[in-house]
Amino acid sequence: QVQLVESGGGLVQPGGSLRLSCEASGFHFSAYTMSWYRQAPGKERELVARILNVSGSKQYADFVKGRFTISRDDAKNTVYLQMNNLQPEATPIYYCFRPGRRNFWGQGTQVTVSS
């Protein structure tokens, strides 16, 4: 069955960096666009970044442009989110997402930016 397992979240100081990973299994990873979303307490889940299959074209939300980089390694069935210059926010949880005839979400990994 399809599984998406995120890792790499945690506590970081303002201005710091984290790299999130999402390891996928149970489907042909290279055939799918992969995305990262985030959800802060009391807010709706929002798109952070998306990377297309084949072309590798990347799309970013305005609030992360220039700070975050999405990438993928099809040989490892993994999508990454490099986050730099992190700012204090309401401790969002970051989710890996695979769209398709059925959509799949990972369990999420929390990122806390605090001094």
Summary of the structure (lengths in Angstrom):
residues: 115
radius of gyration: 13.5
end to end distance: 39.9
largest distance: 42.3
contacts: 330
relative contact order: 0.32
helix: 5%
strand: 49%
